[in-house]
């Protein structure tokens, strides 16, 4: 049982470390996705791509 609990704690620590390393990437991905969403929204409204006011 102690080995099982220790393994869970180690996996949690590894996962937390990976999350901390990648968290700046999540922000960049979110910004890119929002830009793409705005661009697609503009095209759906009949606007020319690249001409946002």
TAVENLIN-V346199 format. One record per residue. N is the residue number from 0. RES is the residue in one letter. OMEGA is omega as a letter, one per 30 degrees, with the letter a starting at -180 (* if undefined). D_LAST is the distance of its C-alpha to the last C-alpha in Angstrom with 1 decimal. Layout:
n={N,N}
res={RES,RES}
omega={OMEGA,OMEGA}
d_last={D_LAST,D_LAST}
//
This chain:
n={0,1,2,3,4,5,6,7,8,9,10,11,12,13,14,15,16,17,18,19,20,21,22,23,24,25,26,27,28,29,30,31,32,33,34,35,36,37,38,39,40,41,42,43,44,45,46,47,48,49,50,51,52}
res={X,X,X,X,X,X,X,X,X,X,X,X,X,X,X,X,X,X,X,X,X,X,X,X,X,X,X,X,X,X,X,X,X,X,X,X,X,X,X,X,X,X,X,X,X,X,X,X,X,X,X,X,X}
omega={l,l,l,l,l,l,l,l,l,l,l,l,l,l,l,l,l,l,l,l,a,a,l,l,l,l,l,l,l,l,l,l,a,l,l,l,l,l,l,l,l,l,l,l,l,l,l,l,l,l,l,a,*}
d_last={62.0,61.3,60.1,57.7,56.2,56.0,54.2,51.6,51.1,50.8,48.3,46.2,46.3,45.3,42.4,41.2,41.5,39.4,36.8,36.6,36.3,33.5,31.5,29.1,28.5,27.5,24.7,23.4,23.8,21.9,18.9,19.0,19.4,16.5,14.2,16.0,15.7,11.9,12.1,14.9,13.3,10.4,13.4,15.5,13.2,13.6,10.3,11.0,11.3,9.4,6.5,3.8,0.0}
//
